[in-house]
Amino acid sequence: MGRFARKRMRRWSLMTGVATLALCASTSLLADFNRLGQLQNKGFSISAEARLLDAGSGANTLLGSITPDRQLSPASVTKAYLSAAALNRFGPQHRFTSQLVSAASIDNGVLRGDLVFEGGGDPGLTTENLWRLVQRLHLAGVREVDGALVVSQWRFGAVDCITTDRCNALNRVANAYSAPLSSAGVNFGSWCVNVAPATSAGAPAQVGLCDSQTSLITIDNQVVTRPANSGTEISAERITDERGDVMRLTGQISTNATARDVYRGAGDAAETTAQVLMGMLNQAGIQVREPWRVSSSQPPGSAQRLAAVDSQPLQELLLRIMNYSNNYMADVLALDLVETPQAQLRQAGQAIETYAQSLPGHGPLTLYSGSGLTTENRTSAQGVNVMLEDMFRQSSLFPSFVAAFQSPANGVMRFIRRGSSTFQNNVMIKTGTLNQPFAVRAAAGYFRTAQGRWGVFSVMVNGNSSTPYLSWSEVLDPLSLDLEAMILAN
């Protein structure tokens, strides 16, 4: 290479370096929450903070903030607190055990007394688990129960409703997220009805419970089968009257449509378990002579285990709680944190508060639930980030914790698939949403920068009675741009 060529190369390298520094400086200037902050002009309150985590020195680099110590509602970001508290309390491999016990003896296949289902506070208990219990009871030689099936929810239940949705759902509900809570609940405290088209148009749709051939509840079927390609629209409501729980279905389904599963919260979680379990015992040929009943008393110390089933490990339960924002599972797990029996949701929130108060620099935290359904929940963006950083530094718990966050690129919640590929592939996020009595859009989690560094972020946007409706695009679009700038600048 000639002398002039070398000089041109040095000059080009110098210009390139200057340009790169200028670009980084320009990007750094934009690496703040300036886009998200514009929502304040519409009357929304914001608490936001983003930091880099330097695992080597323990130093933090603040990238952006908006009133980070402001106390606002986190909605379902509360579930991140719950997950952290549960992992610290129980560990990732903890399992919750539900069992069939009795103080009576077995005589020639006859259990000479009550059969007690002792709910273990399993947030993910399903009919599959109950079938295994019944099968193990059958293997234990029980063919008849000379007594009653007793569903014991002595750990907690029935839990007082403290939100409008759950209180209204005691008599009538058109969703599954308001399901009642119990340590002995099954199928997330909900009923599931399968709706399939009849063979000919004009006929009523074919309906039945998803998990039982027995008619455990009344199904008021007003769904009509329509000709192929007519569209399918099904409305469902669970009402509770003198007949017990009733699933009322209206609408239409096309002859060429696939069957649909419809979920609605039950009127009483423990009673639902009793009905489902009694149906399974009958199907297994185990006769129970007396009617079922629900109890809040602990089985006597003389009771012996006849059959038991364990939950999934806690780390797997957290995937469902966080990915699907399952409110029933979250609040049941939160109640598991309370050591005294017959716990209520405020006590569950206080158990999570106690965990957070042990974190240096966290600040105030008020939780009335583990799900975030309670509008009284309050925390700050700074506090959320303190919790996220603490979990990041716990190498034995962090893999189970961060795995429960979603990547926008492939998470189960499609509404988070926004922004550039940088945002979608470098961010791990948990969101929270409330619409009543005021709008809440919250998001928190981790990100990896262009240089491979770790960071934490937390954003809470709260409305009030005078602010307009707040769509997720109004929050995620500016947030994705702000985080992208921070990621590229570092």
KANORHU-V429442 format. One record per residue. RES is the residue in one small letter. PSI is psi in whole degrees, -180 to 180 (NA if undefined). D_FIRST is the distance of its C-alpha to the first C-alpha in Angstrom with 2 decimals. Layout:
RES;PSI;D_FIRST  RES;PSI;D_FIRST
This chain:
m;133;0.00  g;171;3.86  r;-43;6.85  f;-35;8.42  a;-40;6.17  r;-38;6.54  k;-41;10.07  r;-38;10.75  m;-43;9.98  r;-40;12.30  r;-40;14.72  w;-41;14.90  s;-42;15.58  l;-43;18.15  m;-41;19.78  t;-43;20.00  g;-43;21.61  v;-43;23.98  a;-41;24.91  t;-44;25.60  l;-40;27.74  a;-42;29.52  l;-45;30.24  c;-42;31.58  a;-43;33.63  s;-45;34.96  t;-39;35.86  s;-37;37.48  l;-32;39.62  l;-6;40.93  a;77;41.44  d;-175;45.17  f;37;48.38  n;-33;48.44  r;-48;48.95  l;-38;51.61  g;-18;53.27  q;-18;54.24  l;-20;57.08  q;-28;58.81  n;-18;59.43  k;6;61.66  g;2;63.71  f;143;62.14  s;140;61.85  i;138;58.58  s;121;57.59  a;147;53.93  e;141;51.41  a;135;48.02  r;151;46.51  l;146;43.68  l;119;44.85  d;98;43.03  a;-25;44.58  g;-48;43.19  s;-13;44.64  g;5;47.29  a;149;45.98  n;146;46.18  t;115;44.08  l;126;46.13  l;-29;44.31  g;152;47.20  s;152;50.98  i;113;54.05  t;63;57.25  p;-19;56.28  d;7;59.62  r;134;61.73  q;117;64.25  l;170;64.12  s;129;65.11  p;-5;62.48  a;-130;64.39  s;-4;63.07  v;-17;60.28  t;-34;63.31  k;-24;62.75  a;-41;59.59  y;-47;61.84  l;-46;64.32  s;-43;61.73  a;-44;60.49  a;-41;64.08  a;-41;65.14  l;-41;62.23  n;-33;62.95  r;-48;66.66  f;-31;66.81  g;155;63.43  p;-28;61.50  q;9;63.77  h;142;67.09  r;146;69.55  f;132;72.69  t;127;75.79  s;144;78.53  q;159;81.65  l;124;85.16  v;165;87.71  s;146;91.47  a;-3;94.17  a;166;96.41  s;162;96.86  i;124;96.28  d;107;99.50  n;45;99.34  g;-3;96.33  v;123;97.83  l;114;96.20  r;58;99.26  g;-168;97.86  d;146;95.03  l;121;91.52  v;124;89.06  f;114;85.51  e;105;83.78  g;133;80.72  g;12;77.81  g;30;75.85  d;114;73.38  p;-21;71.34  g;23;70.43  l;130;73.80  t;175;74.39  t;-29;77.07  e;-42;75.10  n;-41;75.71  l;-37;79.38  w;-40;79.77  r;-39;78.50  l;-47;81.01  v;-41;83.84  q;-41;82.86  r;-32;82.80  l;-41;86.16  h;-42;87.51  l;-26;86.20  a;-2;88.02  g;7;91.22  v;126;92.11  r;-14;93.87  e;146;95.93  v;112;95.90  d;65;99.37  g;-150;98.17  a;159;95.52  l;121;91.78  v;122;90.75  v;112;87.30  s;118;86.60  q;48;84.13  w;-26;85.11  r;-50;81.58  f;143;81.23  g;145;82.84  a;138;84.10  v;132;81.56  d;139;82.65  c;132;80.81  i;9;79.21  t;151;77.23  t;-43;78.79  d;-48;77.19  r;-35;78.55  c;-44;81.97  n;-32;82.31  a;-10;81.21  l;-31;84.30  n;-28;86.27  r;136;83.80  v;145;80.06  a;25;77.63  n;176;74.57  a;-18;73.69  y;-14;71.84  s;20;75.15  a;145;76.61  p;160;79.03  l;143;78.05  s;149;79.65  s;-9;78.81  a;23;80.50  g;155;78.81  v;153;77.39  n;40;74.97  f;30;73.69  g;25;77.21  s;159;77.16  w;146;78.93  c;127;77.02  v;132;78.63  n;130;77.28  v;122;77.90  a;151;77.78  p;149;79.01  a;172;82.37  t;-21;82.57  s;148;84.00  a;146;83.43  g;-18;86.04  a;156;86.67  p;147;85.85  a;158;82.56  q;127;82.74  v;154;82.26  g;161;82.50  l;144;81.12  c;-30;77.70  d;10;78.78  s;138;82.47  q;-14;84.88  t;141;87.63  s;88;88.40  l;-31;87.76  i;166;87.74  t;133;88.98  i;111;86.52  d;94;87.63  n;110;85.81  q;22;85.69  v;128;82.53  v;140;83.24  t;130;81.48  r;166;80.22  p;163;79.10  a;143;75.62  n;25;72.73  s;-9;75.00  g;154;72.82  t;123;73.58  e;116;74.58  i;128;76.29  s;142;77.59  a;143;78.94  e;135;80.95  r;125;82.63  i;154;85.94  t;122;88.39  d;-156;92.14  e;-18;95.32  r;-6;93.73  g;-151;90.86  d;135;87.26  v;129;87.04  m;115;83.90  r;119;84.42  l;133;82.14  t;162;82.04  g;-154;79.95  q;158;79.01  i;136;76.96  s;152;76.10  t;-28;77.43  n;13;73.91  a;153;72.49  t;158;71.55  a;148;73.66  r;140;72.77  d;130;73.27  v;126;74.59  y;135;74.64  r;143;76.89  g;142;77.83  a;168;81.16  g;-34;84.06  d;121;84.21  a;-44;81.56  a;-39;83.94  e;-38;86.56  t;-43;83.94  t;-43;83.07  a;-44;86.79  q;-45;87.22  v;-46;84.18  l;-39;85.08  m;-41;88.73  g;-39;87.73  m;-40;85.60  l;-41;88.44  n;-43;90.77  q;-30;88.35  a;-1;88.04  g;20;91.81  i;108;92.27  q;133;95.25  v;119;95.46  r;-35;99.05  e;158;98.66  p;153;96.54  w;160;93.15  r;162;92.72  v;140;90.03  s;149;90.29  s;13;88.53  s;145;90.07  q;139;88.30  p;150;89.69  p;157;92.13  g;-22;90.94  s;-7;92.94  a;137;90.91  q;145;89.15  r;130;85.91  l;-32;86.57  a;151;83.11  a;156;79.77  v;137;76.40  d;152;73.18  s;175;70.71  q;156;67.04  p;151;64.99  l;-41;64.40  q;-30;60.66  e;-35;61.53  l;-38;64.20  l;-31;61.66  l;-44;59.46  r;-41;62.36  i;-45;63.40  m;-46;59.97  n;-43;58.60  y;1;61.83  s;48;63.09  n;110;66.41  n;-38;68.89  y;-51;71.67  m;-41;69.49  a;-46;68.04  d;-32;71.43  v;-44;72.98  l;-39;70.18  a;-41;70.62  l;-29;74.35  d;-23;73.55  l;-17;72.11  v;128;75.61  e;-24;77.60  t;148;81.07  p;164;82.80  q;46;83.41  a;153;80.25  q;166;79.52  l;-36;76.24  r;-37;76.32  q;-38;76.56  a;-43;73.58  g;-39;71.59  q;-33;72.70  a;-38;71.49  i;-38;67.98  e;-42;68.34  t;-41;69.23  y;-50;66.00  a;-34;63.90  q;-16;65.79  s;-6;64.56  l;118;60.95  p;131;60.08  g;8;59.33  h;-48;60.45  g;-174;63.14  p;149;66.08  l;129;66.51  t;119;69.48  l;129;69.85  y;2;72.92  s;169;71.41  g;-10;68.48  s;-32;67.78  g;2;67.28  l;-27;70.12  t;122;71.96  t;-10;71.04  e;-12;71.94  n;136;68.80  r;139;66.64  t;-177;63.43  s;160;60.34  a;-39;56.66  q;-43;56.07  g;-43;58.70  v;-44;57.27  n;-33;53.83  v;-43;55.46  m;-45;57.04  l;-40;53.83  e;-40;51.94  d;-41;54.76  m;-36;54.59  f;-35;50.81  r;-3;51.31  q;93;53.96  s;-24;51.94  s;-19;55.05  l;-26;56.12  f;-42;52.96  p;-42;52.08  s;-33;55.58  f;-52;55.47  v;-25;52.14  a;-22;52.83  a;-9;55.68  f;156;53.43  q;145;52.15  s;129;48.71  p;-28;48.87  a;-34;46.91  n;20;49.62  g;161;52.54  v;-25;56.08  m;108;56.66  r;-23;55.09  f;-16;55.44  i;-3;52.60  r;71;50.11  r;171;48.72  g;-174;45.52  s;171;41.89  s;-29;40.59  t;-48;39.31  f;-46;42.88  q;-31;44.45  n;-8;42.33  n;3;41.86  v;141;45.44  m;121;48.61  i;147;51.66  k;132;55.46  t;164;57.27  g;139;60.77  t;132;62.99  l;145;66.40  n;-24;68.08  q;142;71.50  p;-3;72.83  f;159;69.45  a;135;65.97  v;128;63.58  r;116;60.02  a;150;58.28  a;141;55.10  a;157;53.62  g;-150;51.27  y;161;47.82  f;156;44.22  r;133;40.83  t;175;37.94  a;-26;34.40  q;7;33.50  g;12;36.44  r;155;38.85  w;146;42.56  g;162;44.63  v;150;48.24  f;153;49.78  s;134;53.30  v;129;54.69  m;125;58.34  v;119;59.53  n;137;63.32  g;-168;65.46  n;-170;69.05  s;-18;72.11  s;-7;70.76  t;153;67.15  p;172;66.36  y;141;65.53  l;112;62.11  s;158;60.14  w;-32;57.44  s;-32;54.87  e;-19;55.54  v;-49;54.50  l;-35;51.89  d;-53;49.84  p;-36;49.15  l;-41;48.99  s;-37;46.33  l;-42;44.18  d;-46;44.75  l;-36;43.95  e;-42;40.86  a;-41;39.48  m;-41;40.30  i;-45;38.73  l;-28;35.39  a;-9;35.30  n;NA;35.70
